Amino acid sequence: MEWIADPTLWVGLATLVVLEIVLGIDNLIFIAILAEKLPKKKRDKARVVGLLIALLMRLALLASISWLGTLTQPIFVVTAHSFSGRDMIMLIGGLFLLFKATTELHERLEGKDQVQQESRKGARFWPVVAQIVVLDAVFSLDSVITAIGIVDHLAVMMIAVCIAIGLMLLASKHLTNFVNSHPTIVILCLSFLLMIGFSLVAEGLGYLIPKGYLYVAIGFSVLIEALNQLAQFNRRRFLSKVRPLRDRTAEAVLRMLSGKHEEAELDSNYASLLVDSASGEVFNQQERDMIERVMGMAQRTVSSIMTSRHDVEYLKLNDPQGILTQLLEKNQHTRIVVVENSANDEPLGVIYTIDVLKQQLSQGPLALRSLVRQPLIFHEQLTLLSALEQFRQAQTHFAFVVDEFGSVEGIVTLTDVMETIAGNLPEDGEEIDARHDIQQNEDGSWAANGYMPLEDLVLYLPLSLEEKREYHTLAGLLMEHSQRIPQEGEHLCIGDYLFEPLEVNSHRVLKVKITPLSPPEHDD
């Protein structure tokens, strides 16, 4: 044990540990690629088993140094070249490595690896481990021969091998996750394995390729790939600051659905979503419009689609029965909002016309107060997706929209929510909804309802909207821009459009003319 006090052996141990890690990286990379074929719950086990087998194999080879010496003795001669046991191991291992790396590379270049992973339940555990053992044998032989050439003490060699394998076990999971999550890294690693397999075959045939050449080539490629990964990271970080990830994803999907070539400032994770439309449109216009509306539901609130309380026709419970009967006869809706009297217009609830019909069929007196039901209550900032879920759970299709003070601002129904997806769903005799009250004039201008939500307006005109704003309608946009109620005939220039209020009643902007300042670009 006097070698413990020898500083030269400690230097040799440190050098050997570094070399063992370098020589084991290619083995670890191939283990990571093979382990990816297994079900997720078995990958860690395969990786650990593979490295432990490599450790045992290297320790066994170190313990049989005398046997390793016989591997360099010629066994047979072919065309004046003698082949030893070591040459045969290198030749067979190199051919196996070339075969596996080529097949893996072919699957990834052809895109078959992803299809196979989705279609099969997972590869069998022990066949994968058997492939790892074969590769361990090849790489272990090279590693052990390197160790013998650096130090003379068997204990130092074994300690170096144990330390190197232990460090690789600690880093194996992180390296595996990194390699498998970056497709370009996998291709680069398979290319390294091809180069290593070629060098093993050449060495088995007697053509020695200096390892320094291989390491320099690998190191240069790793440096270039590191710069590429750094550039992608900085690009993603820049795009995440400029535009949210949700917006970039939505843009990628919508551009794919549009069936047109457009330049997109997207990172590599989303560039693959853009399709080649040389054969024509993939989806028709109606499908694209519906998908675009669906993708915006999580960002729209119920206040953007509600019917304002000022546009709701109320039924006053203190009115004479004759007036109530007239209102019920001309009503076209299945539900009626009721209030106490003219002095108090705070809604009490809703009455279903079917309940009134049942009460009258029973020939009982008209008692509307007993028929009043309480609808759902939505906060004005509730998203449409949340509103849809609450409609489903409550098994009702009507709700009051209230502000933070509890005052009713309007009403919203399930039909209103569904119209954000399918478009206008008019009923017989119903007045046109403000959300769809827009027409294009012969001169290219548009005439729109002042209470048309901006989310619906942008489906006709590509307006630039602020993400965080306190207004939702066209009238709100004009008031926000002018900081007052605009007058009839007044011209407001917002973006690339000229807005002119055509009808203003008191403080309500009812009709607006929108004229593009530049010729419109025709889509489709």
HELIX and SHEET records of a PDB file:
HELIX    1   1 GLU A    2  ALA A    5  5                                   4    
HELIX    2   2 PRO A    7  ALA A   35  1                                  29    
HELIX    3   3 LYS A   40  ALA A   63  1                                  24    
HELIX    4   4 ILE A   65  THR A   70  1                                   6    
HELIX    5   5 GLY A   85  GLU A  110  1                                  26    
HELIX    6   6 LYS A  112  SER A  119  1                                   8    
HELIX    7   7 PHE A  125  ILE A  150  1                                  26    
HELIX    8   8 LEU A  154  SER A  181  1                                  28    
HELIX    9   9 PRO A  183  GLY A  204  1                                  22    
HELIX   10  10 LYS A  211  VAL A  242  1                                  32    
HELIX   11  11 LEU A  245  SER A  258  1                                  14    
HELIX   12  12 SER A  268  ALA A  271  1                                   4    
HELIX   13  13 GLN A  285  MET A  295  1                                  11    
HELIX   14  14 VAL A  302  SER A  304  5                                   3    
HELIX   15  15 ARG A  309  ASP A  311  5                                   3    
HELIX   16  16 GLN A  321  LYS A  330  1                                  10    
HELIX   17  17 THR A  353  LEU A  361  1                                   9    
HELIX   18  18 LEU A  368  LEU A  371  5                                   4    
HELIX   19  19 LEU A  384  ALA A  394  1                                  11    
HELIX   20  20 LEU A  414  ALA A  422  1                                   9    
HELIX   21  21 ALA A  434  HIS A  436  5                                   3    
HELIX   22  22 LEU A  454  LEU A  457  1                                   4    
HELIX   23  23 LEU A  474  SER A  482  1                                   9    
SHEET    1   A 2 PRO A  74  VAL A  78  0                                        
SHEET    2   A 2 HIS A  81  SER A  84 -1                                        
SHEET    1   B 4 THR A 307  SER A 308  0                                        
SHEET    2   B 4 VAL A 408  THR A 413 -1                                        
SHEET    3   B 4 PHE A 398  VAL A 402 -1                                        
SHEET    4   B 4 LEU A 376  HIS A 379  1                                        
SHEET    1   C 3 TYR A 314  LYS A 316  0                                        
SHEET    2   C 3 ARG A 335  VAL A 339  1                                        
SHEET    3   C 3 PRO A 347  TYR A 352 -1                                        
SHEET    1   D 5 ILE A 438  GLN A 440  0                                        
SHEET    2   D 5 TRP A 446  ASN A 449 -1                                        
SHEET    3   D 5 ARG A 508  PRO A 516 -1                                        
SHEET    4   D 5 TYR A 497  ASN A 505 -1                                        
SHEET    5   D 5 LEU A 492  ILE A 494 -1                                        
END                                                                             
